[in-house]
Amino acid sequence: MAQRFGGKYSPGAAPEAKGGSLPAHPFDGKQPLKGAGRARMLGVASLVFLPAAFTGSPRALLFGLAATALMLAAAFLTREGIKAHVAYDARKIARRPAFPRKLFGSALTGAALFAGGMMSHSGVIYPALFGLVGGVLHFLTFGADPMRDKGAEGVDTFQTDRVARAVDEAEKHLSAMRDAIQRAGDRQLEARVDRFTAAARGLFRMVEEDPRDLTAARKYLSVYLMGARDATVKFADLYARSRDAQARSDYLALLDDLETTFADRSRSLLTDSRSDLDVEISVLRDRLKTEA
C-alpha cells in the first residue's frame, strides 16, 4: 500500500522531542536481512520437485513430496537463522542462538536433494553426492550461526539471563501493539507506533549493555508496555468501528507521553552509567597518586 511522503517540515509532521532532538525513527538500529532473498528463492526452488512427483511412479511421488517438504523447512529455518544472526549482530552483549537454524537448514537442504535424487535413481551414491554438494553450497551461501556468546566476558550470566527474559517479554508486548494497530487501518497510526517501538528498543539496548539497570527499568519493560498494549488493542477495536477523532487524539497523546518517558529513562540510565565511570576513574587515579 502506498504511503504519503512526509518530513520534518511537512504538514502534520510530529513535533520534536524535548531538548530539540528529533524523535526516534522506526528504522533506527535496523539492519537489512542479508540473504533473505536467497532464502525465499530456496523455498521457490522446492516446487521443482512437484511436477515430476505427480507425473511419475509412486516412488517418485513419495520422494518428491518428501523433497519438497524438506526444502520448504530448510528455507524457513534459514530465514529464521538470518533473523537471529542479525539480532545477534545488533547487540553489544548477546547469547548465541540455542538452536543453530542455518546449520540445520544446510542439513535439510542436503536431505531434500538426496530425496530428490532418489526419485529417479535406485542407488544411493548419486543422490548422496547431490545431497552433500547441496548442503555444502547452502553452508557457503548463508554461513554458520553464531557459535559463542558475544560481549559477555566478566558479566554475570544470571543477570544477563534475567535481562534476556525481560526483553523477550517486552518485545512480545511491542509485537502485540503493532498487530493490534493494523486493525485500525490508519498508516499514520502504524508509523507512530513504529516510532514508539524504536524509542522503547533504545531502552532495551541500554539494559542489555548494563544488566544492573534492569531493576530501574523493569516497570518500563513490563507494566508500562503492558498498559500500552492493552490501550492499543482497545483503541484499535474502537477506532476501526467508529473512527472517533477524539479517541485518536487521546491515543496519540498517550504515545507521545510514553515515548518521552522511555527517552527520559534511557537518558537517565546513560547519565548514571557515566557517573559510575567517573567514580571508578577518580578512585583509580587517587590510588595511583598514593602509590607513586
Rosetta blueprint (number, residue, H / E / L):
1 M L
2 A L
3 Q L
4 R L
5 F L
6 G L
7 G L
8 K L
9 Y L
10 S L
11 P L
12 G L
13 A L
14 A L
15 P L
16 E L
17 A L
18 K H
19 G H
20 G H
21 S L
22 L L
23 P L
24 A L
25 H L
26 P L
27 F L
28 D L
29 G L
30 K L
31 Q L
32 P L
33 L L
34 K L
35 G L
36 A H
37 G H
38 R H
39 A H
40 R H
41 M H
42 L H
43 G H
44 V H
45 A H
46 S H
47 L H
48 V H
49 F H
50 L H
51 P H
52 A H
53 A H
54 F H
55 T H
56 G L
57 S L
58 P H
59 R H
60 A H
61 L H
62 L H
63 F H
64 G H
65 L H
66 A H
67 A H
68 T H
69 A H
70 L H
71 M H
72 L H
73 A H
74 A H
75 A H
76 F H
77 L H
78 T H
79 R H
80 E H
81 G H
82 I H
83 K H
84 A H
85 H H
86 V H
87 A H
88 Y H
89 D H
90 A H
91 R L
92 K L
93 I L
94 A E
95 R L
96 R L
97 P L
98 A L
99 F L
100 P L
101 R H
102 K H
103 L H
104 F H
105 G H
106 S H
107 A H
108 L H
109 T H
110 G H
111 A H
112 A H
113 L H
114 F H
115 A H
116 G H
117 G H
118 M L
119 M L
120 S L
121 H L
122 S L
123 G L
124 V L
125 I H
126 Y H
127 P H
128 A H
129 L H
130 F H
131 G H
132 L H
133 V H
134 G H
135 G H
136 V H
137 L H
138 H H
139 F H
140 L H
141 T H
142 F H
143 G L
144 A L
145 D L
146 P L
147 M L
148 R L
149 D L
150 K E
151 G L
152 A L
153 E L
154 G L
155 V L
156 D L
157 T H
158 F H
159 Q H
160 T H
161 D H
162 R H
163 V H
164 A H
165 R H
166 A H
167 V H
168 D H
169 E H
170 A H
171 E H
172 K H
173 H H
174 L H
175 S H
176 A H
177 M H
178 R H
179 D H
180 A H
181 I H
182 Q H
183 R H
184 A H
185 G L
186 D L
187 R H
188 Q H
189 L H
190 E H
191 A H
192 R H
193 V H
194 D H
195 R H
196 F H
197 T H
198 A H
199 A H
200 A H
201 R H
202 G H
203 L H
204 F H
205 R H
206 M H
207 V H
208 E H
209 E H
210 D L
211 P H
212 R H
213 D H
214 L H
215 T H
216 A H
217 A H
218 R H
219 K H
220 Y H
221 L H
222 S H
223 V H
224 Y H
225 L H
226 M H
227 G H
228 A H
229 R H
230 D H
231 A H
232 T H
233 V H
234 K H
235 F H
236 A H
237 D H
238 L H
239 Y H
240 A H
241 R H
242 S H
243 R L
244 D L
245 A H
246 Q H
247 A H
248 R H
249 S H
250 D H
251 Y H
252 L H
253 A H
254 L H
255 L H
256 D H
257 D H
258 L H
259 E H
260 T H
261 T H
262 F H
263 A H
264 D H
265 R H
266 S H
267 R H
268 S H
269 L H
270 L H
271 T H
272 D H
273 S H
274 R H
275 S H
276 D H
277 L H
278 D H
279 V H
280 E H
281 I H
282 S H
283 V H
284 L H
285 R H
286 D H
287 R H
288 L H
289 K H
290 T H
291 E H
292 A L
